[in-house]
Amino acid sequence: MKKSIKNLGIIAILAFITFSFTMFNNGDKAIKVKESKVVWKGYKVTGSHEGVIGIKSGTLSFTDGELTGGEIIMDMTSISNTDMEGEYKTKLEGHLKSDDFFGVKSHPTSKLVFQNIIATGKNSYKISGNLTIKGITKPITFDMSIYGNKANASLKIDRTMYDVRYGSTAFFDNLKDKAIYDEFDLVADLEF
């Protein structure tokens, strides 16, 4: 009798945990912008630079514990550099915010909207979506992993598709060691 009661208790606890986890991972979950981080890294012939971009808002959508949608709005006015200090840091940040790059006065936000999501394994997804930078929307595909209330994604973006052409050898000749590669990386560590 005691063994049956103990087994029923264990089953009840497991059912409660499963139910709680499933309920937690249903619906729209707001991204916690202060706890989340997006790191950018750009490459040039002579090296690279990196920094962070703030998230303005975002949600991830779940059905039966599976990722089914999402939208993230980036605050482009917050773009900053983390590998330099002083005058050079200030100059680079100003240049990134100028019309040569992201034109943040006219385009203060960028947006990523998930369109199609395919589960590729436990906690991992292949996502196709639309990325808008400088008012230009293009399709993008990337991988995302989700563990509990955290998500991680890595994106490789061709900046020239969004009219960010400064220092691109695809548009300018004789740049030599001043050339900046067209692709840059974003790594997002999100909490929701």
ZIZI-V405712 format. One line per field, one symbol per residue. ss: DSSP state (H for helix, E for strand, C for the rest). psi: psi as a letter, one per 20 degrees, with the letter a starting at -180 (. if undefined). A space follows every 10 residues. Layout:
ss: ???
psi: ???
//
This chain:
ss: CHHHHHHHHH HHHHHHHHHH HHHHCCEEEE CCCCCCEEEE EEEECCEEEE EEEEEEEEEE EEECCEEEEE EEEEEEEEEE ECCCCHHHHH HHHHHHHCCC CCCCCCCCEE EEEEEEEEEE ECCEEEEEEE EEECCEEEEE EEEEEEECCE EEEEEEEEHH HHCCCCCCCC CCCCCHHHCE EEEEEEEEEE EC
psi: ghggggghgg gggggggggg gghhlqappp pohhirpppq pqqrhjbrqr bqpqpgrqqp pqpkjqpirq pppqnhiipr pijrrbghgg ggghghirih eilighmiqq ppppgppppj apjqqpppap pppkjppqqq prqpqpockq qpqpqppohh ikknipjpii iprkhcjiqp qhprqpopoq q.
//
